[in-house]
Each structure stands twice: as C-alpha cells, then as structure tokens.
C-alpha cells in the first residue's frame, strides 16, 4: 500500500474528518534533504475534523503526528499540516 494511502487511512480512522486530502509533494523536493528517487517522502495534509474543535494549532499538529508516528519515524521526511475544525475559515 502506498504511503499516501496509509496516511489517509490512519487519519480517517483517528479523526473521522469531514474532509481530508493527502498530497504527495515529494516531486517538489528533488535534490533536497530526505528526498528519495522513489518519492513518498514529503506530504501535505488538509483535514477538517470535529476532533480539532477548541484545540490550538500546536495541539492539532501533535494529534496528527502521534497518529502517524510510524510513518514519521520511517520513510516520511516532511509533513505539512493544515488542520481545522468545521466552520473555520482560511487556507
């Protein structure tokens, strides 16, 4: 299973998001630290979940990082996160 799918499945299970998008941005980091020719090293997550209501940005990131511990200690070099509660604006 692709790393992108593993990340999506784990976040779906942990947070039951209203929306979730996981983007593999590895191709944008060719030549940078942590990049592998096979890709699957740099990801961006957009997630909207009720689980984030009342949580700070730092707490939201910690929640996601804790869910993806195995991936972050393995092949994933970088994870950019945009986590919101329903009804929050911004991009």
Secondary structure, DSSP 8 states (H G I E B T S, - for coil): --HHHHHHHHHHHHH--SEEEEEE-GGGGTTSTT--TT--SEEEEEEE-GGGTT--HHHHHHHHHHHTHHHHHTT--EEEEEEE-TT----
